[in-house]
Amino acid sequence: MRFRKMIATMAALVLICGVVAVHAASSEEASWRFHDIVDVNFVMEHLTIPMAEDVMIIDARPKRAKYDKGHIPMAISIPDMAFDKHLDKLPGNKNALLIFYCEGQKCKLSHKSAHKAEKLGYTNVKVFADGYPGWLAVQGNFGDVSVDWMKKQIDKGADMVVVDSRPKRKKFDKGHIPGALSIPTTQFDNHADQLPADKNKLVVFYCGGFKCKLSHKGAARAMALGYTNVKVFSAGYPAWKAVAGSSPILAAVKVGTEEGSIDIAQFNQILAERPESIMLIDVRDADEFSAGSFKTAVNIPVEELEGKVKSLPADKPIVFVCGTGARSGESFYMLQDLRPELKQVFYVEGEITFKKDGSHEIVVPQS
């Protein structure tokens, strides 16, 4: 009998301890969890392009480690660990709707930031506790990337396809991100064949900035076609220009009436300031190339070009050179036929002389 009572007493103690432990854990969680939690439908309801003046979606995660690589479209970055340093980003209207999120149910950052916002006097503060993983879990939702991330990917030649969703003649032809494809959203079905055959390949859409819906619509259309790794760059071309500067090769500049030729002054400027920003291909014979060429040029004789055309990069402009503009011009037209999706292909129309000191001289023929 005593043994049974002892067992019963021990069981009761274990049960009590368990209840106390659960209660303690719940209390600890309750201490940091914010009191007003919303779901993904609430976020989607209040996400507009452009965003309403009295609504702000805030990513509380670290910027470079998380936000830059992917965030809820139109969200701004205010990392919780640096909350006090970014108070100027918060709206002046203390009744504005603030929706904080971070990395999911176990992440405290959005809850901590929400508490801080309330202490500052904001009266309409919410937390989307499912966070960025919960956003991506909804079919059809895609992530947004920052201009810093975009610049890094372009600079290192990342394996991705960049799509400009703006009108071609009015916007794209006047300037675009190097290597981008022109697939205007208004003509998406007519140009969708430019998208990669591999539907798991990263495809990033952009347009004219935070007030432009075209990139979001284009991304949605791509996902409907079965593409699984789609993002938008909501900051778009205005943000790109601000960080990358006005590239001299964003649009082809013709010399006289020669289609595809690049302006010689621009070409020399590129070689002097940003030679790595272009793929420079010398299409002369190997013996001619070895006798003198540009420092950053690679040699692909025109007779061998067709066999290597598929290996040419899509992430930076291509410029062909030879000695007179004849073989380089032939190479330009070859790519027009074999790689029509490459929109930034140029050639140097002129007689090029390489000097012993490593410099060069280009004489443009008279039209």
DRENDO-1510 file (C-alpha; in Angstrom, 1 decimal, always signed):
<recs>
REC; n; res; u; v; w
REC; 1; MET; +0.0; +0.0; +0.0 .
REC; 2; ARG; +2.8; +2.4; +1.0 .
REC; 3; PHE; +4.5; +1.7; -2.3 .
REC; 4; ARG; +1.4; +2.5; -4.3 .
REC; 5; LYS; +0.9; +5.8; -2.4 .
REC; 6; MET; +4.6; +6.7; -3.0 .
REC; 7; ILE; +4.2; +6.0; -6.8 .
REC; 8; ALA; +1.0; +8.0; -6.9 .
REC; 9; THR; +2.6; +10.9; -5.0 .
REC; 10; MET; +5.6; +10.9; -7.4 .
REC; 11; ALA; +3.3; +10.9; -10.4 .
REC; 12; ALA; +1.4; +13.8; -9.0 .
REC; 13; LEU; +4.6; +15.7; -8.5 .
REC; 14; VAL; +5.8; +15.0; -12.0 .
REC; 15; LEU; +2.4; +16.2; -13.3 .
REC; 16; ILE; +2.5; +19.3; -11.2 .
REC; 17; CYS; +6.1; +20.1; -12.3 .
REC; 18; GLY; +5.2; +19.6; -15.9 .
REC; 19; VAL; +2.2; +21.9; -15.6 .
REC; 20; VAL; +4.4; +24.5; -13.9 .
REC; 21; ALA; +7.1; +24.1; -16.6 .
REC; 22; VAL; +4.6; +24.6; -19.4 .
REC; 23; HIS; +3.1; +27.5; -17.6 .
REC; 24; ALA; +6.5; +29.1; -17.1 .
REC; 25; ALA; +7.4; +28.6; -20.8 .
REC; 26; SER; +4.1; +30.1; -21.8 .
REC; 27; SER; +4.6; +33.0; -19.5 .
REC; 28; GLU; +8.1; +33.6; -20.9 .
REC; 29; GLU; +6.7; +33.5; -24.4 .
REC; 30; ALA; +3.9; +35.8; -23.5 .
REC; 31; SER; +6.4; +38.3; -22.2 .
REC; 32; TRP; +7.8; +38.9; -25.6 .
REC; 33; ARG; +4.9; +38.1; -27.9 .
REC; 34; PHE; +3.1; +41.2; -29.1 .
REC; 35; HIS; -0.6; +41.4; -28.3 .
REC; 36; ASP; -1.9; +42.1; -31.8 .
REC; 37; ILE; -1.1; +39.4; -34.3 .
REC; 38; VAL; -2.3; +39.3; -37.9 .
REC; 39; ASP; -2.3; +36.7; -40.7 .
REC; 40; VAL; -1.0; +36.7; -44.2 .
REC; 41; ASN; -4.4; +37.7; -45.6 .
REC; 42; PHE; -4.3; +40.9; -43.5 .
REC; 43; VAL; -0.9; +41.7; -45.0 .
REC; 44; MET; -2.0; +41.0; -48.5 .
REC; 45; GLU; -5.1; +43.2; -48.0 .
REC; 46; HIS; -2.9; +46.2; -47.0 .
REC; 47; LEU; -0.1; +45.7; -49.5 .
REC; 48; THR; -0.7; +48.1; -52.4 .
REC; 49; ILE; +1.5; +49.6; -55.2 .
REC; 50; PRO; +2.2; +52.3; -54.4 .
REC; 51; MET; +1.8; +51.8; -50.6 .
REC; 52; ALA; -0.8; +54.0; -48.9 .
REC; 53; GLU; +0.7; +56.9; -47.0 .
REC; 54; ASP; -0.8; +55.6; -43.7 .
REC; 55; VAL; +0.4; +52.0; -44.1 .
REC; 56; MET; +4.0; +50.6; -43.6 .
REC; 57; ILE; +5.2; +47.0; -43.7 .
REC; 58; ILE; +8.5; +46.7; -41.8 .
REC; 59; ASP; +11.1; +44.0; -41.9 .
REC; 60; ALA; +12.7; +43.6; -38.5 .
REC; 61; ARG; +15.4; +41.2; -39.6 .
REC; 62; PRO; +19.1; +42.1; -40.3 .
REC; 63; LYS; +19.3; +43.9; -43.6 .
REC; 64; ARG; +22.3; +42.4; -45.3 .
REC; 65; ALA; +21.9; +38.9; -44.0 .
REC; 66; LYS; +18.1; +38.6; -44.7 .
REC; 67; TYR; +16.3; +41.7; -46.1 .
REC; 68; ASP; +18.5; +42.3; -49.0 .
REC; 69; LYS; +18.2; +38.7; -50.3 .
REC; 70; GLY; +14.4; +38.6; -50.1 .
REC; 71; HIS; +11.6; +40.4; -48.3 .
REC; 72; ILE; +7.9; +41.0; -48.6 .
REC; 73; PRO; +7.3; +43.3; -51.6 .
REC; 74; MET; +7.2; +47.0; -50.7 .
REC; 75; ALA; +8.5; +46.4; -47.1 .
REC; 76; ILE; +11.1; +48.7; -45.7 .
REC; 77; SER; +14.1; +47.6; -43.6 .
REC; 78; ILE; +14.3; +48.6; -39.9 .
REC; 79; PRO; +16.4; +45.9; -38.2 .
REC; 80; ASP; +15.3; +45.5; -34.6 .
REC; 81; MET; +18.9; +45.6; -33.4 .
REC; 82; ALA; +19.3; +49.0; -35.0 .
REC; 83; PHE; +15.7; +50.3; -34.4 .
REC; 84; ASP; +16.7; +53.5; -32.7 .
REC; 85; LYS; +19.0; +54.4; -35.6 .
REC; 86; HIS; +16.1; +54.3; -38.1 .
REC; 87; LEU; +13.4; +56.2; -36.4 .
REC; 88; ASP; +13.4; +58.7; -39.2 .
REC; 89; LYS; +11.9; +56.0; -41.5 .
REC; 90; LEU; +8.8; +55.7; -39.4 .
REC; 91; PRO; +5.8; +57.8; -40.5 .
REC; 92; GLY; +5.0; +61.1; -38.7 .
REC; 93; ASN; +1.4; +60.0; -38.3 .
REC; 94; LYS; +1.2; +58.0; -35.1 .
REC; 95; ASN; -2.1; +56.5; -36.2 .
REC; 96; ALA; -0.6; +54.9; -39.3 .
REC; 97; LEU; -0.8; +51.2; -39.6 .
REC; 98; LEU; +2.6; +49.5; -38.9 .
REC; 99; ILE; +3.0; +45.8; -39.7 .
REC; 100; PHE; +6.2; +44.3; -38.4 .
REC; 101; TYR; +7.5; +40.8; -39.4 .
REC; 102; CYS; +10.6; +38.8; -39.2 .
REC; 103; GLU; +11.6; +35.1; -39.8 .
REC; 104; GLY; +8.5; +33.2; -38.4 .
REC; 105; GLN; +6.8; +32.1; -35.3 .
REC; 106; LYS; +10.0; +31.6; -33.3 .
REC; 107; CYS; +11.5; +34.9; -34.2 .
REC; 108; LYS; +11.2; +37.6; -31.5 .
REC; 109; LEU; +12.5; +40.6; -33.6 .
REC; 110; SER; +9.2; +41.8; -35.0 .
REC; 111; HIS; +7.5; +41.5; -31.6 .
REC; 112; LYS; +10.3; +43.5; -29.9 .
REC; 113; SER; +10.1; +46.2; -32.6 .
REC; 114; ALA; +6.3; +46.4; -32.3 .
REC; 115; HIS; +6.6; +47.0; -28.5 .
REC; 116; LYS; +9.2; +49.7; -29.2 .
REC; 117; ALA; +6.9; +51.4; -31.7 .
REC; 118; GLU; +4.0; +51.4; -29.2 .
REC; 119; LYS; +6.2; +53.0; -26.6 .
REC; 120; LEU; +6.9; +55.7; -29.2 .
REC; 121; GLY; +3.2; +56.5; -29.3 .
REC; 122; TYR; +2.1; +54.5; -32.4 .
REC; 123; THR; -1.4; +53.3; -31.9 .
REC; 124; ASN; -2.1; +50.9; -34.8 .
REC; 125; VAL; +0.7; +48.4; -34.5 .
REC; 126; LYS; +0.5; +44.8; -35.7 .
REC; 127; VAL; +2.8; +41.8; -36.0 .
REC; 128; PHE; +2.7; +39.3; -38.8 .
REC; 129; ALA; +4.1; +36.4; -36.8 .
REC; 130; ASP; +4.4; +33.9; -39.6 .
REC; 131; GLY; +6.8; +36.3; -41.2 .
REC; 132; TYR; +8.7; +36.0; -44.4 .
REC; 133; PRO; +8.5; +32.2; -44.5 .
REC; 134; GLY; +4.7; +32.5; -44.0 .
REC; 135; TRP; +4.5; +35.0; -46.9 .
REC; 136; LEU; +6.4; +32.7; -49.3 .
REC; 137; ALA; +4.2; +29.7; -48.3 .
REC; 138; VAL; +1.2; +31.2; -50.0 .
REC; 139; GLN; +1.0; +30.1; -53.6 .
REC; 140; GLY; +1.7; +32.9; -56.0 .
REC; 141; ASN; +3.6; +35.1; -53.5 .
REC; 142; PHE; +7.1; +36.1; -54.4 .
REC; 143; GLY; +9.9; +37.9; -52.7 .
REC; 144; ASP; +11.5; +41.3; -53.3 .
REC; 145; VAL; +15.2; +42.1; -53.4 .
REC; 146; SER; +17.1; +45.3; -52.5 .
REC; 147; VAL; +19.2; +47.4; -54.9 .
REC; 148; ASP; +22.3; +46.5; -52.9 .
REC; 149; TRP; +21.7; +42.8; -53.6 .
REC; 150; MET; +20.9; +43.5; -57.2 .
REC; 151; LYS; +24.1; +45.4; -57.7 .
REC; 152; LYS; +26.2; +42.6; -56.2 .
REC; 153; GLN; +24.6; +40.0; -58.5 .
REC; 154; ILE; +25.1; +42.0; -61.6 .
REC; 155; ASP; +28.7; +42.8; -60.7 .
REC; 156; LYS; +29.6; +39.2; -60.1 .
REC; 157; GLY; +27.7; +37.9; -63.1 .
REC; 158; ALA; +25.3; +35.8; -61.1 .
REC; 159; ASP; +23.4; +33.0; -62.9 .
REC; 160; MET; +20.0; +34.7; -63.2 .
REC; 161; VAL; +17.7; +36.3; -65.8 .
REC; 162; VAL; +16.8; +39.9; -65.3 .
REC; 163; VAL; +13.6; +41.1; -67.0 .
REC; 164; ASP; +12.7; +44.7; -67.7 .
REC; 165; SER; +8.9; +45.0; -67.6 .
REC; 166; ARG; +8.6; +48.5; -69.0 .
REC; 167; PRO; +7.7; +49.5; -72.5 .
REC; 168; LYS; +10.6; +48.8; -74.8 .
REC; 169; ARG; +10.9; +51.9; -77.1 .
REC; 170; LYS; +9.8; +54.4; -74.5 .
REC; 171; LYS; +11.8; +53.1; -71.6 .
REC; 172; PHE; +14.0; +50.1; -72.1 .
REC; 173; ASP; +15.8; +51.4; -75.3 .
REC; 174; LYS; +16.7; +54.6; -73.5 .
REC; 175; GLY; +18.4; +52.8; -70.6 .
REC; 176; HIS; +18.2; +49.6; -68.6 .
REC; 177; ILE; +20.1; +47.3; -66.3 .
REC; 178; PRO; +23.0; +45.6; -68.2 .
REC; 179; GLY; +22.0; +42.2; -69.6 .
REC; 180; ALA; +18.3; +42.7; -68.9 .
REC; 181; LEU; +15.7; +41.2; -71.3 .
REC; 182; SER; +12.9; +43.4; -72.6 .
REC; 183; ILE; +9.6; +41.7; -71.9 .
REC; 184; PRO; +7.0; +44.5; -71.5 .
REC; 185; THR; +4.2; +43.3; -69.3 .
REC; 186; THR; +1.6; +44.7; -71.7 .
REC; 187; GLN; +3.1; +42.3; -74.4 .
REC; 188; PHE; +4.1; +39.5; -72.1 .
REC; 189; ASP; +2.5; +36.6; -74.1 .
REC; 190; ASN; +4.3; +37.8; -77.2 .
REC; 191; HIS; +7.7; +37.7; -75.6 .
REC; 192; ALA; +7.4; +35.0; -73.0 .
REC; 193; ASP; +9.6; +32.7; -75.2 .
REC; 194; GLN; +12.6; +34.8; -74.1 .
REC; 195; LEU; +12.3; +33.4; -70.6 .
REC; 196; PRO; +14.7; +30.5; -69.7 .
REC; 197; ALA; +13.7; +26.9; -70.5 .
REC; 198; ASP; +14.7; +25.9; -67.0 .
REC; 199; LYS; +11.8; +26.9; -64.8 .
REC; 200; ASN; +13.8; +26.7; -61.6 .
REC; 201; LYS; +16.2; +29.4; -62.8 .
REC; 202; LEU; +16.2; +32.6; -60.8 .
REC; 203; VAL; +14.2; +35.3; -62.7 .
REC; 204; VAL; +14.1; +38.9; -61.4 .
REC; 205; PHE; +11.6; +41.4; -62.7 .
REC; 206; TYR; +11.9; +45.2; -62.4 .
REC; 207; CYS; +10.2; +48.3; -63.8 .
REC; 208; GLY; +10.1; +52.0; -62.9 .
REC; 209; GLY; +10.2; +52.0; -59.1 .
REC; 210; PHE; +8.0; +51.7; -56.1 .
REC; 211; LYS; +5.0; +53.2; -57.9 .
REC; 212; CYS; +5.2; +50.8; -60.8 .
REC; 213; LYS; +3.1; +47.6; -60.9 .
REC; 214; LEU; +4.5; +46.2; -64.1 .
REC; 215; SER; +7.2; +44.1; -62.6 .
REC; 216; HIS; +4.8; +42.6; -60.0 .
REC; 217; LYS; +2.4; +41.7; -62.8 .
REC; 218; GLY; +5.2; +40.2; -64.9 .
REC; 219; ALA; +6.4; +38.1; -62.0 .
REC; 220; ALA; +2.9; +36.8; -61.4 .
REC; 221; ARG; +2.6; +35.9; -65.0 .
REC; 222; ALA; +5.9; +34.0; -64.9 .
REC; 223; MET; +4.8; +32.1; -61.8 .
REC; 224; ALA; +1.6; +31.2; -63.5 .
REC; 225; LEU; +3.7; +29.7; -66.3 .
REC; 226; GLY; +5.4; +27.4; -63.7 .
REC; 227; TYR; +8.6; +29.4; -62.9 .
REC; 228; THR; +9.5; +28.6; -59.3 .
REC; 229; ASN; +12.2; +31.0; -58.4 .
REC; 230; VAL; +10.8; +34.4; -59.2 .
REC; 231; LYS; +11.6; +37.7; -57.5 .
REC; 232; VAL; +10.9; +41.4; -58.0 .
REC; 233; PHE; +13.2; +44.3; -57.7 .
REC; 234; SER; +10.6; +46.9; -56.6 .
REC; 235; ALA; +13.0; +49.8; -56.3 .
REC; 236; GLY; +13.5; +49.3; -60.1 .
REC; 237; TYR; +15.5; +51.3; -62.6 .
REC; 238; PRO; +15.6; +54.6; -60.7 .
REC; 239; ALA; +17.3; +52.9; -57.8 .
REC; 240; TRP; +19.7; +51.1; -60.1 .
REC; 241; LYS; +20.8; +54.3; -61.8 .
REC; 242; ALA; +21.4; +55.8; -58.3 .
REC; 243; VAL; +23.9; +53.1; -57.3 .
REC; 244; ALA; +25.3; +52.1; -60.7 .
REC; 245; GLY; +25.5; +55.6; -62.2 .
REC; 246; SER; +24.6; +56.3; -65.8 .
REC; 247; SER; +26.4; +53.5; -67.7 .
REC; 248; PRO; +27.7; +54.5; -71.1 .
REC; 249; ILE; +26.5; +51.2; -72.6 .
REC; 250; LEU; +22.9; +51.1; -71.4 .
REC; 251; ALA; +21.8; +51.8; -74.9 .
REC; 252; ALA; +23.4; +51.3; -78.3 .
REC; 253; VAL; +24.9; +54.5; -79.8 .
REC; 254; LYS; +25.2; +54.3; -83.5 .
REC; 255; VAL; +28.1; +55.8; -85.5 .
REC; 256; GLY; +26.7; +57.3; -88.7 .
REC; 257; THR; +24.2; +54.8; -90.2 .
REC; 258; GLU; +25.9; +51.6; -89.0 .
REC; 259; GLU; +23.5; +49.5; -87.0 .
REC; 260; GLY; +25.0; +48.1; -83.8 .
REC; 261; SER; +28.2; +50.1; -83.8 .
REC; 262; ILE; +29.2; +51.7; -80.5 .
REC; 263; ASP; +30.2; +55.3; -80.1 .
REC; 264; ILE; +34.0; +55.4; -80.1 .
REC; 265; ALA; +34.2; +58.0; -77.3 .
REC; 266; GLN; +32.0; +55.8; -75.2 .
REC; 267; PHE; +34.0; +52.7; -76.0 .
REC; 268; ASN; +37.2; +54.4; -74.9 .
REC; 269; GLN; +35.6; +55.7; -71.7 .
REC; 270; ILE; +34.4; +52.2; -70.9 .
REC; 271; LEU; +37.9; +50.8; -71.4 .
REC; 272; ALA; +39.4; +53.5; -69.2 .
REC; 273; GLU; +36.9; +53.4; -66.4 .
REC; 274; ARG; +34.9; +50.1; -66.3 .
REC; 275; PRO; +36.6; +47.6; -68.7 .
REC; 276; GLU; +35.2; +44.6; -66.6 .
REC; 277; SER; +31.6; +45.8; -67.3 .
REC; 278; ILE; +31.6; +44.5; -70.9 .
REC; 279; MET; +32.6; +41.2; -72.6 .
REC; 280; LEU; +35.2; +42.3; -75.1 .
REC; 281; ILE; +35.8; +39.8; -77.9 .
REC; 282; ASP; +38.5; +40.1; -80.5 .
REC; 283; VAL; +37.4; +38.1; -83.5 .
REC; 284; ARG; +40.7; +38.3; -85.5 .
REC; 285; ASP; +42.9; +35.3; -86.0 .
REC; 286; ALA; +45.0; +34.0; -83.2 .
REC; 287; ASP; +48.3; +35.4; -84.7 .
REC; 288; GLU; +46.8; +38.9; -85.0 .
REC; 289; PHE; +45.5; +38.7; -81.5 .
REC; 290; SER; +48.8; +37.7; -80.1 .
REC; 291; ALA; +50.5; +40.6; -81.8 .
REC; 292; GLY; +48.5; +43.1; -79.9 .
REC; 293; SER; +44.9; +43.6; -78.5 .
REC; 294; PHE; +43.0; +45.1; -75.6 .
REC; 295; LYS; +44.1; +43.9; -72.1 .
REC; 296; THR; +40.6; +42.6; -71.2 .
REC; 297; ALA; +39.8; +41.1; -74.6 .
REC; 298; VAL; +39.3; +37.4; -75.2 .
REC; 299; ASN; +40.1; +35.9; -78.6 .
REC; 300; ILE; +37.4; +34.1; -80.5 .
REC; 301; PRO; +38.2; +34.1; -84.3 .
REC; 302; VAL; +35.1; +34.8; -86.3 .
REC; 303; GLU; +35.3; +31.3; -87.9 .
REC; 304; GLU; +34.9; +29.8; -84.4 .
REC; 305; LEU; +32.3; +32.1; -83.1 .
REC; 306; GLU; +29.2; +30.1; -84.2 .
REC; 307; GLY; +30.4; +27.1; -82.3 .
REC; 308; LYS; +30.8; +29.1; -79.1 .
REC; 309; VAL; +27.8; +31.4; -79.4 .
REC; 310; LYS; +25.8; +29.6; -76.8 .
REC; 311; SER; +28.5; +30.1; -74.1 .
REC; 312; LEU; +28.5; +33.9; -74.4 .
REC; 313; PRO; +27.1; +35.7; -71.3 .
REC; 314; ALA; +23.7; +37.3; -71.0 .
REC; 315; ASP; +24.6; +39.3; -67.9 .
REC; 316; LYS; +26.8; +42.0; -69.5 .
REC; 317; PRO; +27.1; +43.8; -72.9 .
REC; 318; ILE; +29.2; +42.2; -75.6 .
REC; 319; VAL; +31.4; +44.2; -77.8 .
REC; 320; PHE; +33.2; +42.7; -80.9 .
REC; 321; VAL; +36.4; +44.2; -82.2 .
REC; 322; CYS; +38.7; +43.4; -85.1 .
REC; 323; GLY; +41.1; +45.5; -87.3 .
REC; 324; THR; +38.7; +47.3; -89.5 .
REC; 325; GLY; +35.1; +46.7; -88.4 .
REC; 326; ALA; +34.4; +44.1; -91.0 .
REC; 327; ARG; +34.8; +40.9; -89.0 .
REC; 328; SER; +33.4; +42.5; -85.8 .
REC; 329; GLY; +30.3; +43.7; -87.8 .
REC; 330; GLU; +29.9; +40.1; -89.2 .
REC; 331; SER; +30.0; +38.8; -85.6 .
REC; 332; PHE; +27.4; +41.3; -84.5 .
REC; 333; TYR; +24.9; +40.1; -87.2 .
REC; 334; MET; +25.7; +36.5; -86.4 .
REC; 335; LEU; +24.5; +37.1; -82.8 .
REC; 336; GLN; +21.4; +38.8; -84.1 .
REC; 337; ASP; +20.5; +35.6; -85.9 .
REC; 338; LEU; +21.7; +33.0; -83.4 .
REC; 339; ARG; +21.2; +34.7; -80.0 .
REC; 340; PRO; +18.3; +37.2; -80.6 .
REC; 341; GLU; +17.6; +37.3; -76.9 .
REC; 342; LEU; +20.9; +39.2; -76.3 .
REC; 343; LYS; +19.9; +42.8; -76.5 .
REC; 344; GLN; +23.2; +44.4; -75.7 .
REC; 345; VAL; +25.5; +43.4; -78.5 .
REC; 346; PHE; +27.8; +46.0; -80.2 .
REC; 347; TYR; +30.9; +46.2; -82.4 .
REC; 348; VAL; +33.6; +48.8; -83.1 .
REC; 349; GLU; +33.3; +50.2; -86.6 .
REC; 350; GLY; +36.7; +51.6; -87.3 .
REC; 351; GLU; +40.4; +50.8; -88.1 .
REC; 352; ILE; +42.2; +49.9; -84.8 .
REC; 353; THR; +45.9; +50.2; -84.5 .
REC; 354; PHE; +47.7; +48.8; -81.4 .
REC; 355; LYS; +50.8; +50.6; -80.4 .
REC; 356; LYS; +53.9; +49.2; -78.7 .
REC; 357; ASP; +53.2; +51.1; -75.4 .
REC; 358; GLY; +49.9; +49.2; -75.1 .
REC; 359; SER; +47.7; +52.1; -76.2 .
REC; 360; HIS; +45.5; +52.0; -79.3 .
REC; 361; GLU; +44.1; +54.3; -81.9 .
REC; 362; ILE; +40.7; +54.0; -83.6 .
REC; 363; VAL; +40.0; +55.8; -86.9 .
REC; 364; VAL; +36.4; +56.0; -87.8 .
REC; 365; PRO; +35.7; +55.7; -91.6 .
REC; 366; GLN; +34.0; +58.6; -93.3 .
REC; 367; SER; +30.3; +57.8; -94.2 .
</recs>
